[in-house]
């Protein structure tokens, strides 16, 4: 019996689409280098499969969030590099967005990982390790240009400018910041952050800059600098909300129907009786729920597609089950074992996110481990 026959949901991930999306972004950002963000297990889609597909497409720079992610990615890319598909390339560059955890700086050297230094304490810790080793260690330096999250705020940056000895032993190879409102091209903070970043870069002549992620890449060439670092757009999420999505869809999710029943007018469906049929109806119960990452917020708001017919989700999303009104679907298509498409051509990741009141990022990173996963080769 195939694994897909044993599970309630089937998640299909198109690695060819991931590679095509990276190439589209690479070409749009040129001459800037196009990196790839594969944190959170490649946004829930599987780092072990996604990262090699990106490397094969030509990506040489990767970003992850944590040390454990970096160690795993190095292992994944090293395994890929020693395979027979193509000659082993030079080791890809891996940056850690959250920096080096205190006390674990040596592990970054062991696995060839480069920290993003987000404050003076990070600078001091990395410099201490460099001093102990008598070496110059590469690092990225992040500047807070208006997001008030990670990065050196203006006072710390001024202190660093006035006391360059704090960076002794640290070879800054990338200066970066992060845009707060890039998904709103008209927001005035985009220009303010670019101006602040450009001003800061004057103290770092010759050092590459990176400001734009998925949405920022579409603000224009000024924001692309020397490197862009897209994440969600690689996986099919629209980079500019409200505009036509130029990215190829990457995921398709289907749920297997377990049972079909007819109910009378006025009958309740699901926990809390939040839905009552206004007329006699046919209800299909499918084997996916919030334990699979199908968000509870989609109750009475989501929809699926069965045999080309839109079917509304009725009632609450429960842990393992969801229910659809399939009254209007031809009876020969409605039976146990039929598959209802939850994410796909009729309702992409962004549409599902809108129905749930969230963003495509959360939809992707919530996808659970109980699905049977099928990967379409990047070579097809």
C-alpha positions as CSV (number, residue, x, y, z in Angstrom):
1,X,0.0,0.0,0.0
2,X,1.4,3.4,-1.0
3,X,1.9,6.0,1.8
4,X,-0.6,8.3,0.2
5,X,-3.3,5.6,0.7
6,X,-2.6,5.6,4.4
7,X,-2.9,9.3,5.1
8,X,-5.8,11.7,5.2
9,X,-4.1,14.4,3.2
10,X,-1.6,14.6,0.3
11,X,0.8,17.6,0.0
12,X,2.5,17.9,-3.4
13,X,5.5,20.2,-3.6
14,X,6.8,21.3,-7.0
15,X,10.5,21.7,-6.8
16,X,10.7,22.7,-10.4
17,X,8.4,25.6,-9.6
18,X,10.7,26.6,-6.6
19,X,13.7,26.6,-9.0
20,X,11.8,28.6,-11.6
21,X,10.7,31.2,-9.0
22,X,14.3,31.6,-7.9
23,X,15.5,32.1,-11.5
24,X,12.7,34.7,-12.1
25,X,13.8,36.6,-9.0
26,X,17.4,36.3,-9.9
27,X,16.8,37.8,-13.3
28,X,14.6,40.6,-11.9
29,X,17.2,41.6,-9.3
30,X,20.3,41.4,-11.6
31,X,23.0,42.4,-11.3
32,X,22.4,41.8,-7.6
33,X,23.1,38.3,-6.3
34,X,19.9,36.3,-5.4
35,X,20.2,34.3,-2.2
36,X,17.5,32.1,-0.8
37,X,15.9,32.0,2.7
38,X,15.2,28.4,3.7
39,X,14.5,28.9,7.4
40,X,11.6,27.1,9.2
41,X,12.3,23.9,7.1
42,X,12.1,25.9,3.9
43,X,8.9,27.6,5.0
44,X,7.4,24.2,6.0
45,X,8.1,22.5,2.6
46,X,11.2,20.5,3.5
47,X,14.7,21.9,3.6
48,X,16.3,18.6,2.6
49,X,14.4,18.6,-0.7
50,X,14.1,22.4,-1.4
51,X,17.7,23.5,-0.7
52,X,19.3,21.0,-3.1
53,X,16.9,22.1,-5.9
54,X,17.8,25.7,-5.3
55,X,21.5,24.9,-5.3
56,X,21.1,22.9,-8.6
57,X,19.4,26.0,-10.1
58,X,22.5,28.1,-9.2
59,X,21.8,29.5,-5.8
60,X,25.1,29.9,-3.8
61,X,24.0,31.9,-0.7
62,X,21.4,30.7,1.8
63,X,19.9,32.3,4.9
64,X,18.4,30.4,7.9
65,X,17.4,31.6,11.3
66,X,18.9,29.3,13.9
67,X,22.1,27.4,14.5
68,X,20.4,24.0,14.3
69,X,18.9,25.0,10.9
70,X,22.4,26.0,9.7
71,X,23.9,22.7,10.8
72,X,21.2,20.8,9.1
73,X,21.5,22.9,5.9
74,X,25.2,22.4,5.8
75,X,24.7,18.7,6.0
76,X,22.0,18.7,3.3
77,X,24.1,20.8,0.9
78,X,27.2,18.8,1.6
79,X,25.3,15.5,0.9
80,X,24.0,17.1,-2.3
81,X,27.4,18.3,-3.4
82,X,29.0,14.8,-3.2
83,X,26.2,13.2,-5.3
84,X,26.7,12.1,-8.8
85,X,24.3,14.6,-10.4
86,X,26.9,17.3,-11.0
87,X,30.6,18.0,-10.0
88,X,31.0,19.1,-6.4
89,X,30.8,22.9,-6.3
90,X,32.5,25.3,-3.8
91,X,30.6,25.2,-0.5
92,X,27.6,27.5,-0.5
93,X,27.5,30.4,1.9
94,X,25.1,30.1,4.9
95,X,24.2,33.0,7.0
96,X,22.4,32.7,10.4
97,X,19.9,35.6,10.7
98,X,19.6,35.2,14.5
99,X,23.3,35.2,15.0
100,X,25.4,32.9,17.1
101,X,23.9,31.7,20.3
102,X,26.0,32.6,23.3
103,X,28.5,29.9,24.1
104,X,28.0,28.2,20.7
105,X,30.1,30.5,18.5
106,X,32.7,27.7,17.9
107,X,30.0,25.5,16.3
108,X,29.6,28.1,13.5
109,X,33.2,27.6,12.6
110,X,32.9,23.9,12.7
111,X,30.0,23.9,10.2
112,X,31.1,26.9,8.2
113,X,28.3,29.2,9.2
114,X,28.4,33.0,9.1
115,X,26.5,34.9,11.8
116,X,24.5,38.0,11.3
117,X,25.6,40.3,14.1
118,X,22.6,42.2,15.4
119,X,24.0,44.3,18.2
120,X,27.2,45.3,20.0
121,X,27.0,42.2,22.3
122,X,27.1,40.0,19.2
123,X,30.0,42.0,17.8
124,X,31.9,41.6,21.1
125,X,31.3,37.8,21.3
126,X,32.4,37.2,17.7
127,X,35.4,39.4,18.1
128,X,36.4,37.6,21.3
129,X,36.4,34.3,19.4
130,X,38.5,35.8,16.6
131,X,41.0,37.1,19.2
132,X,41.2,33.6,20.8
133,X,41.9,32.1,17.4
134,X,44.2,34.8,16.2
135,X,42.1,35.0,13.0
136,X,39.7,37.3,11.2
137,X,36.2,35.8,11.1
138,X,33.6,36.7,8.5
139,X,30.3,38.1,9.6
140,X,27.3,40.0,8.4
141,X,26.3,43.2,10.2
142,X,22.6,44.1,10.5
143,X,21.4,47.7,10.9
144,X,18.0,48.7,12.3
145,X,16.7,51.2,9.8
146,X,13.2,51.6,11.2
147,X,11.8,48.2,12.1
148,X,12.8,48.2,15.8
149,X,13.5,44.5,15.8
150,X,17.0,43.0,15.2
151,X,20.0,45.1,14.2
152,X,22.2,47.9,15.5
153,X,20.1,50.9,16.4
154,X,21.5,54.4,15.5
155,X,23.3,54.9,18.8
156,X,25.1,51.6,18.6
157,X,26.0,52.1,15.0
158,X,27.4,55.6,15.9
159,X,29.4,54.0,18.7
160,X,30.8,51.4,16.3
161,X,31.7,54.1,13.8
162,X,33.6,56.0,16.6
163,X,35.3,52.9,18.0
164,X,36.2,50.7,15.0
165,X,38.5,48.7,17.2
166,X,35.3,46.9,18.5
167,X,35.3,45.1,15.1
168,X,38.9,44.0,15.4
169,X,39.0,40.4,14.2
170,X,35.7,40.6,12.4
171,X,35.6,40.7,8.7
172,X,32.3,42.3,7.7
173,X,31.4,40.8,4.3
174,X,27.7,41.9,4.2
175,X,25.8,44.9,5.6
176,X,22.1,44.3,5.8
177,X,18.8,45.6,7.1
178,X,15.1,44.5,6.8
179,X,12.1,46.4,5.4
180,X,9.0,46.7,7.6
181,X,6.5,47.6,4.9
182,X,7.8,46.3,1.6
183,X,4.5,44.6,0.9
184,X,2.9,48.1,0.7
185,X,4.9,49.8,-2.2
186,X,3.3,53.2,-1.4
187,X,4.3,53.2,2.3
188,X,6.6,56.0,3.1
189,X,8.8,53.9,5.4
190,X,10.2,52.1,2.4
191,X,12.0,55.2,1.2
192,X,13.0,56.2,4.7
193,X,14.6,52.9,5.4
194,X,16.4,52.9,2.1
195,X,17.8,56.4,2.8
196,X,18.9,55.3,6.3
197,X,20.6,52.2,4.9
198,X,22.3,54.2,2.2
199,X,23.6,56.6,4.8
200,X,24.9,53.9,7.0
201,X,26.7,52.2,4.1
202,X,28.9,55.2,3.5
203,X,30.9,54.1,6.5
204,X,31.4,50.7,4.9
205,X,32.8,51.3,1.4
206,X,33.3,48.1,-0.6
207,X,31.0,46.0,1.6
208,X,28.1,44.4,-0.2
209,X,24.6,45.5,1.0
210,X,21.3,43.6,1.3
211,X,18.0,45.2,2.1
212,X,15.3,43.5,0.0
213,X,13.6,40.2,0.7
214,X,10.6,38.9,-1.3
215,X,8.5,42.0,-1.5
216,X,11.3,44.5,-1.3
217,X,12.8,43.1,-4.5
218,X,9.8,44.5,-6.3
219,X,10.2,48.0,-5.0
220,X,12.8,48.7,-7.7
221,X,16.6,48.4,-8.3
222,X,17.6,50.9,-5.6
223,X,16.3,48.5,-3.0
224,X,18.1,45.5,-4.5
225,X,21.7,46.7,-3.6
226,X,24.2,43.9,-4.1
227,X,22.2,41.0,-2.7
228,X,18.5,40.1,-2.4
229,X,17.3,37.4,0.0
230,X,13.8,36.2,-1.0
231,X,11.9,33.6,1.0
232,X,8.1,33.3,0.7
233,X,8.1,34.3,-3.0
234,X,10.2,31.2,-3.8
235,X,7.4,29.1,-2.5
236,X,4.6,30.7,-4.5
237,X,3.4,33.5,-2.1
238,X,2.5,36.7,-4.0
239,X,5.2,39.3,-3.2
240,X,2.9,42.3,-3.8
241,X,-0.5,41.8,-2.2
242,X,-3.3,43.0,-4.5
243,X,-1.3,42.6,-7.7
244,X,-1.0,39.7,-10.1
245,X,1.3,37.1,-8.6
246,X,4.2,36.5,-10.9
247,X,5.4,33.4,-9.0
248,X,4.6,29.9,-10.0
249,X,2.5,27.9,-7.5
250,X,4.5,25.4,-5.5
251,X,2.1,23.5,-3.3
252,X,-1.1,21.5,-3.8
253,X,-2.9,20.1,-0.8
254,X,-5.8,17.6,-1.0
255,X,-7.9,16.0,1.8
256,X,-9.3,12.5,1.5
257,X,-13.1,12.1,2.0
258,X,-13.9,9.6,4.8
259,X,-17.7,9.7,4.8
260,X,-20.6,11.2,2.9
261,X,-24.0,11.8,4.5
262,X,-27.3,13.5,3.8
263,X,-28.7,15.9,6.4
264,X,-32.0,17.5,6.8
265,X,-32.8,21.2,6.8
266,X,-31.8,22.7,10.2
267,X,-29.3,20.0,11.0
268,X,-26.1,21.2,12.8
269,X,-22.7,20.4,11.5
270,X,-19.6,20.3,13.7
271,X,-18.6,21.5,17.1
272,X,-20.6,24.3,18.6
273,X,-23.3,23.9,16.0
274,X,-21.9,27.0,14.3
275,X,-23.5,25.9,11.0
276,X,-27.0,24.8,10.3
277,X,-28.2,23.6,6.9
278,X,-30.8,25.9,5.4
279,X,-32.1,23.1,3.2
280,X,-31.4,19.3,2.9
281,X,-27.7,18.9,2.1
282,X,-25.0,16.4,1.4
283,X,-22.0,16.7,3.7
284,X,-18.6,15.2,3.1
285,X,-16.2,14.7,6.0
286,X,-12.5,14.8,5.1
287,X,-9.5,13.7,7.1
288,X,-7.6,17.0,7.6
289,X,-7.8,19.3,10.6
290,X,-5.9,21.8,12.7
291,X,-3.5,19.1,13.9
292,X,-2.4,19.0,10.2
293,X,-1.9,22.8,10.2
294,X,-5.2,23.5,8.4
295,X,-6.1,26.6,10.5
296,X,-9.1,26.6,12.8
297,X,-9.8,30.1,11.6
298,X,-11.0,28.6,8.3
299,X,-14.1,27.2,9.9
300,X,-17.2,28.4,8.0
301,X,-14.9,30.5,5.8
302,X,-12.7,28.2,3.8
303,X,-13.5,26.2,0.7
304,X,-12.3,23.3,-1.3
305,X,-12.6,22.0,-4.8
306,X,-14.0,18.7,-5.8
307,X,-14.2,17.6,-9.4
308,X,-13.9,21.2,-10.5
309,X,-16.8,22.3,-8.2
310,X,-16.2,24.8,-5.4
311,X,-17.4,23.3,-2.1
312,X,-17.7,25.5,1.0
313,X,-16.3,24.4,4.3
314,X,-19.1,24.3,6.8
315,X,-18.8,24.1,10.5
316,X,-15.7,24.4,12.6
317,X,-12.3,22.9,11.7
318,X,-11.6,20.2,14.3
319,X,-8.4,18.5,15.2
320,X,-8.5,15.8,12.5
321,X,-11.6,16.5,10.4
322,X,-13.3,19.1,8.2
323,X,-16.7,19.1,6.6
324,X,-17.8,20.4,3.2
325,X,-21.2,21.0,1.7
326,X,-21.0,19.0,-1.5
327,X,-24.7,19.2,-2.4
328,X,-24.1,20.7,-5.8
329,X,-21.4,18.2,-6.8
330,X,-22.5,15.3,-9.1
331,X,-23.1,12.3,-6.9
332,X,-20.7,10.1,-8.8
333,X,-17.8,12.4,-7.7
334,X,-18.7,12.3,-4.0
335,X,-17.6,9.1,-2.3
336,X,-15.2,7.9,0.4
337,X,-11.7,8.1,-1.0
338,X,-12.4,11.1,-3.2
339,X,-9.9,14.0,-2.8
340,X,-11.0,17.6,-2.1
341,X,-8.4,20.1,-3.1
342,X,-7.7,22.6,-0.2
343,X,-4.8,24.5,-1.8
344,X,-4.3,24.5,-5.6
345,X,-5.4,26.0,-8.8
346,X,-8.8,27.0,-7.6
347,X,-7.6,28.5,-4.3
348,X,-3.9,29.2,-3.9
349,X,-1.9,29.9,-0.8
350,X,-2.7,33.6,-0.7
351,X,-6.5,32.9,-1.2
352,X,-6.5,30.4,1.7
353,X,-4.6,33.0,3.8
354,X,-7.1,35.7,3.0
355,X,-10.0,33.4,4.1
356,X,-8.2,32.6,7.3
357,X,-7.4,36.3,8.0
358,X,-3.6,35.7,7.9
359,X,-0.8,35.7,5.3
360,X,0.6,33.0,3.0
361,X,3.7,32.6,5.2
362,X,1.6,31.2,8.1
363,X,-0.3,28.9,5.8
364,X,2.9,27.3,4.5
365,X,4.8,27.1,7.8
366,X,1.7,25.6,9.5
367,X,1.6,22.6,7.1
368,X,1.9,19.5,9.3
369,X,3.9,16.3,9.2
370,X,0.9,13.9,8.9
371,X,0.5,14.6,5.2
372,X,1.8,12.2,2.6
373,X,4.4,14.4,0.8
374,X,5.1,14.1,-2.9
375,X,7.9,16.1,-4.4
376,X,7.9,16.8,-8.1
377,X,11.4,16.8,-9.4
378,X,13.1,20.1,-10.3
379,X,14.3,18.3,-13.5
380,X,10.8,17.7,-14.9
